[in-house]
Amino acid sequence: MTPDDRRFTREHEWVIAMDNGNVRVGITDFAQDALGDVVFVALPEVGSSVSVGDAVGEVESTKSVSEIYAPVSGTVVARNDAVETAPETVNADPYEGGWLFVLQPDDPEAVESLLSAEDYEALVHEI
């Protein structure tokens, strides 16, 4: 089930607002399932400035390699180094322990332009 406390991109990233105005980013359950067993994750560096739509990292599985795209423009302020040493966490817990990085958005309102859980569910049912 798609959590309704976050927003989603058409490229299958999720974004959840944090109390401090930053947003945590990860890939959806649909994405991790389509990828198969994740064996490697490359994350953006803390301090990196990213623009919406930029490829900022990658997730490699036994099937393929998929880019991670910035859901909004901003600065990377944290990363989940645990997924680099234990990439299988992305498969096991994509919405909590398998998060990828945290952004300080240039425009916090930009998050609202992303897909709702309901809209994201409709998107994946079309695939």
N, C-alpha and C positions, 0 to 999 in steps of 0.2 A: 504494500500500500504506500502511496505517495504522501509524505507528511505535509500537512497543510500550514505549517508554521514557517515555511520558507518559499522562496521564489526560484524559478527554473529558467534555463536557457534552451533554445532549440538544439543546442549542441550537447545537451544532457549534463550540464553542470547545475548544481544547486547552490543557493546563497541563503544564509540565515543572518539576520541582524543580531548584533551583540549589544549589550547594555552600553558600551562605550562609543557607539556610533560606527564601529568597524563591522565588517561582514566576514563570516567564515564561509569558505568555498569547498565544495567537494564534487564528486560525480555521483550521478543517480544510481539507484538500484538497477534500473533498466540498462544503463551503460555498463555497469560492472558485469551484469549477467550476459550481455551481448559480447563483451570482451572475452569472457572465460577467466581462467585462472591468471590473476595478475602476478607477474614475476619481477617487475621493476617499475619504479616510479621516479621521475625526475621533476623536482619542484623549482619554482622561481626563487631567486635569492632575496633575502630580507633587504629592504631598501630599494628594490627594483621598482621603477615607475612603469606601469602598464596601461595600455589603452584598451577599451572595450573591443573584443574580438581578436586581440593579439593571442598568438600561441605562446603560452608562458611555461609550458612543461609538457610531459608526456607520461602516458601509462602504457606499459608494454605487457602483453599477455602471451600465453602460449599460442594464441591465434593471430594476433596482430599488434600494431602499435597505433595508439590514438593520441592526438594532441589534446592538451588541456587549454581551454581558451579563457581569457579574462572576461567575466560576466559584466563587469563595469570597469571604468577607468579609476585608477588610484595608485596607491603605494603599498607594496607588500610589507606587512609589519610583523608577520610570524609565519612559520611553516611547521608542518607536522612531520618532523624528521623521523618519527617512529614508522611512518609508512614507507620510508626508503629502506629501512632495515627489516621491516616486516610487511612487504607489499600486499600479502594475502589479507591484511586487515581491511583493505579497500573492498574485497569480496565479502568478507565476513560481517562488516559493519559500516556500510558506505555512508550512512547518515549521522554517525556519531564518531566512533574511534577512527574511522577511515577518512576523516576530513583531510584536506590537502594544504590549504594556506589561508591566511587572514589578510584582507585588504582594508586599508583606510580609503574609502571612496572619495574621489574628488567632488562628487555630487551625490550625497546620500539619497536624494530623491530618485536617482537613476535606478535603484533597486526596484522601485514600484513599477517600472516599465517592463520588468521581466514577467514571465508567465506565472500565473497562479498554479496551485496544485491541480485544480480542475482543468485548466487549459493545457497543462503539461500532460495530464492523463489522456486528454483528447488527442494530443499530438502523437503519443506513443501508440495509441490504438489505430492510428492511420498507417503506421509503419508495418 
